[in-house]
Amino acid sequence: METGSPHDTGTADVPEAAAPDTAHPPAAPDAGAAEAAAEQVWRALPPGLLTMRRLLLVVWLGLLTLATALVPGLLAGPGWSAFAVLPLAVLGWGWVMLERNWRSWRYAERADDLLISRGVLWQEETVVPYGRMQLVEVTSGPVERYFGLASVQLHTAAAATDATIPGLDPAEAERLRDRLTELGEARSAGL
């Protein structure tokens, strides 16, 4: 019989599975929260909405700049045309703020409800349960149609919880409308 040296720790006899696994930490105690986060996929709005809003900003403030330069300049003298700088400053500020607002919009389809998040300074998150939806409509005005965009509006029993997702691709808006209608009918039938 062979004996080991006094310095032998006997680690060769220890099975590999008994060693602690530092590469994979143990699962979090709240596996339900991790599962809910995994099923929640946020979707951003397409960049066409930002382009449309910026173009409208340039058109309206461009006309206001022109009017501010011409009317005081003709009526009170050329020095008063300097007030045309104010709409241009608002244009620069609005250009940046429109992008921040566009980036803040997102939505997520979950198992039982739809989340809509928006806002830069005052952030809002609306939760619309599928079973409470009464009407889902897709709208597209002339400017939206020109840019290939559509909006999805959700109506519920409580008027305060009506929600809108603006600036979607028309195919995505129709897909979302059909999915929300189908889930709403399924959930309301179970009530």
Contacts in CASP RR format, 6 or more apart in sequence:
PFRMAT RR
TARGET T0000
AUTHOR 0000-0000-0000
METHOD contacts of the structure
MODEL  1
METGSPHDTGTADVPEAAAPDTAHPPAAPDAGAAEAAAEQVWRALPPGLL
TMRRLLLVVWLGLLTLATALVPGLLAGPGWSAFAVLPLAVLGWGWVMLER
NWRSWRYAERADDLLISRGVLWQEETVVPYGRMQLVEVTSGPVERYFGLA
SVQLHTAAAATDATIPGLDPAEAERLRDRLTELGEARSAGL
27 34 0 8 1.000
28 34 0 8 1.000
36 110 0 8 1.000
39 110 0 8 1.000
39 111 0 8 1.000
40 108 0 8 1.000
40 110 0 8 1.000
40 115 0 8 1.000
41 108 0 8 1.000
41 109 0 8 1.000
42 106 0 8 1.000
42 107 0 8 1.000
42 108 0 8 1.000
42 117 0 8 1.000
43 106 0 8 1.000
43 107 0 8 1.000
43 108 0 8 1.000
44 103 0 8 1.000
44 105 0 8 1.000
44 106 0 8 1.000
45 102 0 8 1.000
45 105 0 8 1.000
45 106 0 8 1.000
45 165 0 8 1.000
45 166 0 8 1.000
45 167 0 8 1.000
45 168 0 8 1.000
46 149 0 8 1.000
46 167 0 8 1.000
46 168 0 8 1.000
46 169 0 8 1.000
47 102 0 8 1.000
48 147 0 8 1.000
48 148 0 8 1.000
48 149 0 8 1.000
48 167 0 8 1.000
49 102 0 8 1.000
49 147 0 8 1.000
49 149 0 8 1.000
49 166 0 8 1.000
49 167 0 8 1.000
50 98 0 8 1.000
50 99 0 8 1.000
50 102 0 8 1.000
51 147 0 8 1.000
52 143 0 8 1.000
52 144 0 8 1.000
52 147 0 8 1.000
52 149 0 8 1.000
52 167 0 8 1.000
53 98 0 8 1.000
53 102 0 8 1.000
54 95 0 8 1.000
54 98 0 8 1.000
56 143 0 8 1.000
57 91 0 8 1.000
57 94 0 8 1.000
57 95 0 8 1.000
57 98 0 8 1.000
58 91 0 8 1.000
61 87 0 8 1.000
61 88 0 8 1.000
61 90 0 8 1.000
61 91 0 8 1.000
62 87 0 8 1.000
62 91 0 8 1.000
64 87 0 8 1.000
65 84 0 8 1.000
65 87 0 8 1.000
65 88 0 8 1.000
65 91 0 8 1.000
66 84 0 8 1.000
68 81 0 8 1.000
68 83 0 8 1.000
68 84 0 8 1.000
68 86 0 8 1.000
68 87 0 8 1.000
69 81 0 8 1.000
69 83 0 8 1.000
69 84 0 8 1.000
70 81 0 8 1.000
72 79 0 8 1.000
72 80 0 8 1.000
72 81 0 8 1.000
72 83 0 8 1.000
73 79 0 8 1.000
73 80 0 8 1.000
73 81 0 8 1.000
97 120 0 8 1.000
100 120 0 8 1.000
101 118 0 8 1.000
101 119 0 8 1.000
101 120 0 8 1.000
104 117 0 8 1.000
104 118 0 8 1.000
104 119 0 8 1.000
104 120 0 8 1.000
104 123 0 8 1.000
105 116 0 8 1.000
105 117 0 8 1.000
105 118 0 8 1.000
105 119 0 8 1.000
105 165 0 8 1.000
105 166 0 8 1.000
106 116 0 8 1.000
106 117 0 8 1.000
106 118 0 8 1.000
107 114 0 8 1.000
107 115 0 8 1.000
107 116 0 8 1.000
107 117 0 8 1.000
107 165 0 8 1.000
108 114 0 8 1.000
108 115 0 8 1.000
108 117 0 8 1.000
109 176 0 8 1.000
109 179 0 8 1.000
112 129 0 8 1.000
112 130 0 8 1.000
112 187 0 8 1.000
113 127 0 8 1.000
113 128 0 8 1.000
113 129 0 8 1.000
113 130 0 8 1.000
114 127 0 8 1.000
114 128 0 8 1.000
114 130 0 8 1.000
114 154 0 8 1.000
114 163 0 8 1.000
114 180 0 8 1.000
115 125 0 8 1.000
115 126 0 8 1.000
115 127 0 8 1.000
115 128 0 8 1.000
116 125 0 8 1.000
116 126 0 8 1.000
116 128 0 8 1.000
116 163 0 8 1.000
116 165 0 8 1.000
117 123 0 8 1.000
117 124 0 8 1.000
117 125 0 8 1.000
117 126 0 8 1.000
118 124 0 8 1.000
126 161 0 8 1.000
126 163 0 8 1.000
128 154 0 8 1.000
128 156 0 8 1.000
128 161 0 8 1.000
128 163 0 8 1.000
129 187 0 8 1.000
130 180 0 8 1.000
130 183 0 8 1.000
130 184 0 8 1.000
130 186 0 8 1.000
130 187 0 8 1.000
131 183 0 8 1.000
131 184 0 8 1.000
131 187 0 8 1.000
131 188 0 8 1.000
131 191 0 8 1.000
132 156 0 8 1.000
132 157 0 8 1.000
132 158 0 8 1.000
132 161 0 8 1.000
132 188 0 8 1.000
133 154 0 8 1.000
133 155 0 8 1.000
133 156 0 8 1.000
133 180 0 8 1.000
133 181 0 8 1.000
133 184 0 8 1.000
133 188 0 8 1.000
134 155 0 8 1.000
134 156 0 8 1.000
134 157 0 8 1.000
135 154 0 8 1.000
135 155 0 8 1.000
136 152 0 8 1.000
136 153 0 8 1.000
136 154 0 8 1.000
136 155 0 8 1.000
136 176 0 8 1.000
136 177 0 8 1.000
136 180 0 8 1.000
136 181 0 8 1.000
137 152 0 8 1.000
137 153 0 8 1.000
137 155 0 8 1.000
137 177 0 8 1.000
138 150 0 8 1.000
138 151 0 8 1.000
138 152 0 8 1.000
138 153 0 8 1.000
138 170 0 8 1.000
138 173 0 8 1.000
138 174 0 8 1.000
138 177 0 8 1.000
139 150 0 8 1.000
139 151 0 8 1.000
139 153 0 8 1.000
140 148 0 8 1.000
140 149 0 8 1.000
140 150 0 8 1.000
140 151 0 8 1.000
140 170 0 8 1.000
140 173 0 8 1.000
144 150 0 8 1.000
144 151 0 8 1.000
144 167 0 8 1.000
148 169 0 8 1.000
148 170 0 8 1.000
149 166 0 8 1.000
149 167 0 8 1.000
149 168 0 8 1.000
149 169 0 8 1.000
149 170 0 8 1.000
150 167 0 8 1.000
150 168 0 8 1.000
150 169 0 8 1.000
150 170 0 8 1.000
150 173 0 8 1.000
150 174 0 8 1.000
151 164 0 8 1.000
151 165 0 8 1.000
151 166 0 8 1.000
151 167 0 8 1.000
151 168 0 8 1.000
151 173 0 8 1.000
152 164 0 8 1.000
152 165 0 8 1.000
152 168 0 8 1.000
152 173 0 8 1.000
152 176 0 8 1.000
152 177 0 8 1.000
152 180 0 8 1.000
153 162 0 8 1.000
153 163 0 8 1.000
153 164 0 8 1.000
154 162 0 8 1.000
154 163 0 8 1.000
154 164 0 8 1.000
154 180 0 8 1.000
155 162 0 8 1.000
156 162 0 8 1.000
165 173 0 8 1.000
165 176 0 8 1.000
168 176 0 8 1.000
END
